[in-house]
Amino acid sequence: MMGGKRILSDQQLDEMAALRERGWSIDRIAEYFTAAGTPISASSINWQCMRVGADAPPRLRGKHTRPGAPYVRYGFTVRPWTDEDDALLVELEVAGKKMREICRRLGRANSSVRGRLLTLARRDARREEKAG
């Protein structure tokens, strides 16, 4: 595992996913686990929900916008993903390139690339859900 010791057990991950799919907010899930003795941040819950494919019901999904220009978050400049970046990312991933090569080609951190792949997968799943 890349990040060290896991915070949530497999059973807790299943419960987290069920709560998210039931419509609980990311913050509420984090508060629930923290109150039960497993302190975890909302951002960690969000990452895990994306990782396991747990999404809020369609009626509770907010509108997502994409920043058009770089911005500063926690003192670091964040470079938004462009359509061209997404296309190259998918092309490299489909071609079976190793994560190190993908990160190098895109000039992005491993966590950024992994997160973007999860985001794109969630978008695809939502499109399929809408169409199906």
N, C-alpha and C positions, 0 to 999 in steps of 0.2 A: 504494500500500500504506500502511496506516495506521501500523503500528509501525516503519517505517523499513526498513533493509536486512534482507533475509531471511537466516536462519541456514542453513536447509536448501534444497538445490536440489530441483527436481521429482523427479529420480532418487532423492535421499535421502528425500523424502516418500513415494515409492512403496515404498521399502525399509522405512521406518518403519511404514507401514501393514501391510505383509506380516508384519513381525516381531510387531506387536501382534495381528494376526489369527491368528498361529501360537501365541500364548499368552505372549509375552514381557511382563514387567511394564513399566510406564512407567519405573521407575527403571533397570531393566536396559537399556532402549533408550537412555536418556539417557547412561548410562555407556558403552555401545557407541559412540555417535557421538562422545562426548568423547574416548575412547581412540583413536578413528580420526582425531582432529585437528579435530573440529567440536564445540567446547564448547557444550552446550545443557542447560538445566535440565529437570528432570522435569516441572515445571508447563508449560513450553513444549511438551514432547512431548505431554502430556495435552491441551492446547489444540488442537494440530495433529491429533491423533488424532480428537478430537471434530469438528473442522472438516471433515476428509475422510471421516468416517464409519467409521473403523477402530475396531473393538471387539474385546475379548478373546473367546475362545470361551466359550459359555455355562457350561461346567464350571468356568471360572476366574473368573467374575464374582463379586465379593463382594456382600454385602448392603449396600444403600445406605439410609441413614436420612436423615431431613430434620429439621434443627433446628427446634424449636417456638418459640424465642424469640431475640431478637437476641443476638449474642455478639461478642467482640472478637477480631480477627485482625490481627496486625502493627500493633497500636495503633489500629485503626479499627473502629468498630462496624459489624457486618454485619447487615443486615435480611433474614432468610430470606424466600424466596418462598412465598406462600400459594396455595391453590387459586384464590382470587379474582384474585390477581395474574396467575397463569398464564392464566386465562380471558380477562382483559382483554388481556394480551399477545397471545394467539392471535387474538382478535377484531380488534385493531388491525392486526396483521400481515396477516391475511386480507383486511382492508379496504384494504390497499395503502398504509397510512400510512407516511410517511417515518420513518426511524430517529430523527431529532431529535424528532419529535412523539411517538413511542412513549416515548422516554426521559423527555420532559417530563411526559407523562400519568402515567407510573409512578413518577416521582421517582427514577429510577435512572440510573447511568452507562451509556454506550454499551457498554462491555465487559461489564457485568453483563447487559444485555439480549441482546447477541449470544450470550453464554455460555448464557443460559437458553434461548434458541431452539435452540441446539445440543443442550442437555440434553434438551429436550422431543422433539426429532427423534430422538435416540438411544433414548429411552423408547418412542416409536412404533415404531421399527425393531425393537426387542426384542419388543414385543407382537406385531407381524406375524410375526416369526421364530417365536415360540412357537405362534401360531395356524396358521401355514402348514406 
